[in-house]
Amino acid sequence: MYRNIIRVVAVLFAAFAAAMALPGFYRMVPASWHGDYKKIVYSEVLGDFIISKSIYSNDPSDRSGIRYEIRDSKGNAYTPEQVDTLAVLENASQLIYEGRLPETVCGVAVTPERVSAHDYTVYFGDGGGRDYGLLDLKDKLSYVSNDYRTQDLFRFGRGGIEFLDAPSNRVDTAKTAAFRRALAGAGFVSPASGTWTPADRTDAETLGYFMTDSCGGLFRMGMCGGEPEVERIALPEGCVVRNLSFADRPEFLAMMLTEKGEVYRMGRDYTFRRLPLPDTRAMRVAMHGMLLFNKFVYAYHDHTTCYVTDVDYRMIDSCTVGNRTYEQTAKYKAQQVVFPFTVRLTPWHGLRFTWSDGFLWLLVSVCLTGIMAAIKRRRRESLHDPFVLVDLVIVALFGIYGFLGVLVMPGLGNPNVN
């Protein structure tokens, strides 16, 4: 009885593992399909978006096999050469390389150095950046002395922060007590719910760690000459930090995502400014900074939306384009029929379930359930046995995944198994 119950759990686990692995292997099978990728650039000259679409040709006389359809949001057509002069900042790297960068853009004098200094990309949103294990706190003066000590290792526990003496593998009681007093004096309530550190080495040594406590407060903890530096950072009213994404930029320190999905720009003076962007939970957003504007790219599974703001983060315009990821090829249709759903694990989305389009996979599940019932009868297992019924239900619900899970672990429902 107990072995059969454990067996049910094992079959479900096998079905889940198959849902993660099988679609990935299937995607490795070659297929003749083309994506429907669209590139969106913003023209500072037109004040409009220019969308480039790749069109593939099956004509054997067409040697390139591909051409580009380039239009703005109003439907006006352009050539690639025209785009270079209409969206200078988006194509600045190529123009600088070719020596074709104009002297002015929209009346603003430009040079390769000035354009390059304002050309950067920052990724932010809901992903990565949280650590809960053993961390190292570099001293603010370490960049001068290059003096790194193993006693700078620390961790957070229910009782608060603990510094470790690595050679002896024991808690450094003196340093631990000093930092606990400093944190308590700033209002920190253990345990820590999140920790982040700047990616830039100088910022990491100078500023240390940014942490949220159990009450949602945001704190900075650094160290200077072995002594703690702790301060509470004032958050905008009603904000609870979900994630901090640090940028190696002199203009600002990080992007903050709140539990409500709002995005704030965090200045180096620890002031916050809310950006006019949509809910950014479960998203990884690319921000492209340029001399005259900023572009934020939100890539969804079936469409992409670009938001453009001026350099002071005031919204200018937005554009959405649909993305047809696959053509309806035989391979894609087979995937929709055979695999009822796909399970993916990403750092910023976590577990994500994608269901097949249509209900053809129901027919496959019914057929597989019938095949499994025939196999059970051939093994002389009673279809009235509750564990045999569990087998059939798993196959009916999980399709090919459940079928394989039951097959690779025979014996479920067998009256000879105790």
Buried (B, 14 or more C-beta within 10 A) or exposed (E): EEEBEEBBEBBBEBBBBBBBEBBEEBEEEEBEBBEBEBBBBBBBEBEBBBBBBBEBEEEEEEEEEEEEEBBBBEEEEBEEEEBBBBBBBBBBEEBBEEEEBEEEBEEEEBEBEEBEEBBBEBBBBBBEBEBEEEBEBBBBBBBEEEEEEEBBBBBBEEEBBBBBBEEEEEBBEEBBBBBBEBBEEBEBBBBBBBBBBBEBEEBBBBBBBBBBBEEBBBBBBBBEEEEBBBEBBEBEEEBBBBBBBBBEBEEBBBBBBBEEBBBBBBEEEBBBEBBEBBEBBBBBBBBBBBBBBBBBBBEEEEEBBBBBBEEEBEEBBBBEBEBEEBBEEEBBBEBBBBBBBBBBEEEBEEEEEEEBEEEBBBEBBEEBBEEBBEBBEEEEBBEEBEBBBBBBEBBBBBBBBBBBBBBEBEBBBBEEEE
